Amino acid sequence: MEAPLQAALGAPSVRRYLVLNSALFHFILAPVLYVVVWCAVFSTLHILVRDYWVLCLSVSMVSIFLTTAIIFVLHHSNKEINMNVDVRLIQVNERLVKHQLLVAVADWVQSCTGNMQLYFVFWDMSRCLRALTETLEERSSVEDDAQNKMKRNMSHLVLVTEDAAVDPEPGGSDVEQDSSEQRPLLRHEDTGCSTSSSQWEGAKVSTNYSLIPDASLPAQAKAYQLLMTYSAAYVRLLVSERLPGASHYRPGPRGNHCSDAHLCLCQYVHNKILR
Ligand SMILES: [Zn+2]
């Protein structure tokens, strides 16, 4: 399993991203940001405000507000699916789920120490797959309801990749010939599940891949794709105890099948996409 993980997270750019977006880096960033913002606002306002104490007070208030807003935005963005880490782990999780495991990169600060690690979680996907498939089948009776919600909530999940320009193989792509459920969501390191557009630029071709399941897929294949897409994001939030509150969504007629968390993976996907 080392090779797929190395392919997903081993690139220097990904490692750099992980460091610059770690909880420890944000922890160090906050006071540095406060000082920088304080100096910037002070240099702007000292011409306008003559009273020294009023100046210091107003500069401090503005700096606290701006720093808090930036840290809040960074903290909030960490709760969403991360295109540079979570999406890269889709392919690894597709392999691991056959052994009832899911992996994610989670990190948080504890006692002023960063805690970034790979976390492997035992997960039986079959019950989530069954529950989400039933939900999608129910929704399919309402005209385009589920597909419209997926388009609305997943429209920002677009991968842009640059590949070396090669002539397409004659006779069409083998992806279309594979069963939609069996083929990997990501064909290799970066590529997504469905091509939406391609632009030739010299020797390289940049391609956009959307993570929205194709409307023509059966409900089970759509459910599998959605569960895989959000698997790493879910595990990251689960192990760092940052999952959103409990859901009113009942996963199938058998009720809640998840005993490890207050919010199951299928409930998380339902709340993110189908609500
Ligand atoms: Zn579930």
Residues whose N, C-alpha, C, O or C-beta is under 5 A from the ligand:
A	BS01	ZN	R127 C128 C264 L265 C266 Q267
